[in-house]
Amino acid sequence: MSNLNYNAKEILKLTQTLSRLKTEKEQFMLKLEQLEKARLNKELSQQEYEIQLKALTQKKSLAHYNQEIRDCLEQIQHYKESASENLEKPINAVLSAPNLPKLDLSASTPLPTHSFTQIPEKMSLPMVDKPGVKRFSKSLTKEKKEKPKEYYVYKTHSYAKVAYFFMGELTFNLINKYKDWYEPYNEKVHLANLNLMTKTYVAMLLFTTLISFPLFTLLTFLYFLNFSYALLGGIVGMILTFLIFYFYPHSTIKTRQNKIRIELVFATVHMAAVSGSGANPEKIFKLLVDSGEYPELEPDLKRILNNLNLFGYNLTTSLKSVASSTASPSFKDLLNGMVSTIETGGDLTQYLQEKAKDALETFRLDQKRYLSALSSFADVYTGVLITAPLLFIITLAILEKISPTLAGMPISSIAFAGTYIGLPVLNALFIAALTIFQPEI
């Protein structure tokens, strides 16, 4: 009976805890919805929004509340099963005990006083399975291992904080004044995946350009010891710094697209294999991130997980959101195809397997074309950088016997320049050409 009382008390405590967790989760979802609404209505700046979001999710996220509720329900189920066993085991033990007399409880038959003395002395009524209880208690008391991350929050860089501190107000005024320029540039910064807000990146651009002027001026002055040259060097350095920062997102987008195109081939095969194992579609993206084999795809995959586990979106809404903002057209096409397959009730595994097959076939064709181009490069290299230099040296050696100069220049100097300057430059240009045409592997 004491065990039944204990189980009942624990179930009551867990029920109260479950009610509290549900209330806290509803309040958390309400605050999250209000915060998102304030951002969409532009009542909060992006920086204020991220600060409040970080403060809101610092202690617990939506995934944490869901996990605690699941744990609470599992413990309630355990205590219910334990209470049921405590009721059934004593009754079954008494009914199945050997040598119990059959009692006739009719009014004409007196109850024998020696009836229960025939119960075997060693027979005991089994209660709760003690080893099982100990194992369960130990599992409750032992320290839980750190749970894997279900969502990802980007950290602010210290240099970005300093730049925004000095240039934040100027940046805000420029953005409000030149909105037609800001909107497309904002899209470029997001597609480049710089892990920075566009306002912060513009502040870094202005701040770095500003501090580059005295830095380049000082370096130029130390080299030439001339103030005019130093001033010119500072202006040129400032312009170059501005141009590098301004066009950096554009070049990064192109680089990311090429790398994602290659990673997506193997990622699609990975996704098809995971889906074919019977895993939930949500688990596919978590396993891809945990593998660490797709660094360029990882930011987009993390945004999918954030939409699912932090903001509470369903899978199709999350995929549509990321598809509309990814830098890779191929990945966008894959995500939109997954959305269509899920919404129409199609076979997601079959879709991923077909996409993986097509991606591998395209990859093989690209590699064959590159090998064919590489063969042509090899012929050019043999003719221009092996055969031609030999003929060049032989010709110069013959001409030197006839005349020590050629067009007023010593032949020995021409041979020296061709050997130690011309050949290295041509080889460098050839390597650069190979690098440009080489596909990412």
C-alpha positions, 0 to 999 in steps of 0.5 A: 500500500505504501508503494501505491501511495508513493506512485500516486503522489509522484503522479500528482506532482508530475501532473502539476509540473506538466500543467506548469510547463504547458502554461510556460510554453504558451507564454513563450510562444506568445512572446515569440509571436509578439516579437516577430510581429514587432520586427515585421512591422518595423517597430524594432530594428534588426539589432534590437530584435536579435538582442530580445530574441537572444534574451528570450531564448537564453534560458529555454527554447521551444525545443526545450519545453517540448523535451521537458513535456515529453519527459514528464509524460514518460515519467507519468506513464512509468508510475502508472505502470508501476502502480498497476503492477503493485495492484496485480502482483499480490492478487496473482500471487495469492490466487496462484499459491499452492496448497490453499484450502478451498473454503465453502463460505455457505452459512451452514459451514463454519469457517475453519480456524486452521485454514490459513495455517496451511499456507507455505511459510516460505511463500511471500507476496511479491511487490515491486521489482526492486532492481527495476526500481533502483535502475529507474531511480538511478536514471532520474538522479544521475546527471543528464548528458548535454543534449545536442543543439537543435537550433543555432544562434550566430554570435556577434563579432567584436570588431562589428560591435566597435564599428557599429558603435562609431558608425551606427547612426550614420549608417541608419541615416544613409540607409533611410536616405538611399533605400533604393540602393539598400534593398538590393544590397541587403539581399546580396549580403544575406545571400553571401552568408556573412553572418552579419546584418546588412546595417552592421556590414555597412557600418564595418565598411564605413569604419574600415574605410575611415581608419584605412586613410591614416594607416595607408598614409603613415605606411606610404610616408614611412616608405617614401618620406614624402608628405604628398606621396603619403597623402596620395597613398592614403586616398588610394588605399581608402578607395581600394578598401571601400571597393574591396568591402563593397564588392566582397558580398558579390564575389562571395555569392559566386564562390558559394554558388559554385561550391554549393553546386558540388556539395549538393551532389553528395548531399542529395545522395546523403539525404536519399540514403537517410530518407530511405532508412525510414527517418523523419524528413526533419532528421535529414537536415539535422544529420547533414549538419552533424556530419560536418561534410557540407560547410557551404550548405551548412548555413542554409541547413541550420536556418531550416533547423532554426525555423523548425525548432526555434520558431515552430514552423512546419517543415514545408513552411521552413523549406519555402522560407530557405528556398526563397533566400538561398544563394544556390539555384540548384538547392532552391530547386531541390527544396521546392521539389521536396515541398511539392512532393510533401504537399501532394503526398508523394514519395519523398524517398523516391524523389530524393533518389531520382534527384541523387541519380540525376546529380551524380550523372551530371557530375560525371559528365562535368568531370568528363568535359574537364578531363577533355579540356585538361587533355587540350591543356596538356598539348598546349603546355607541351608545345608552348612551355617545353618544346618552344623554350628548347627551340628558343635556347638552341636558336639563341646559341646558334645566333650567338656564334654568328653575332653576339647581339640581336636587335642591339641587345646581347643574346646572353641577356635575352637568354637570361631574361627568357629563362628566369623571367619569361618561363616562370611567368608563362608557367604562372599564367598556365597554372592560373588558367587551370585554376579558373577552369578547374571545377570544385571537387 
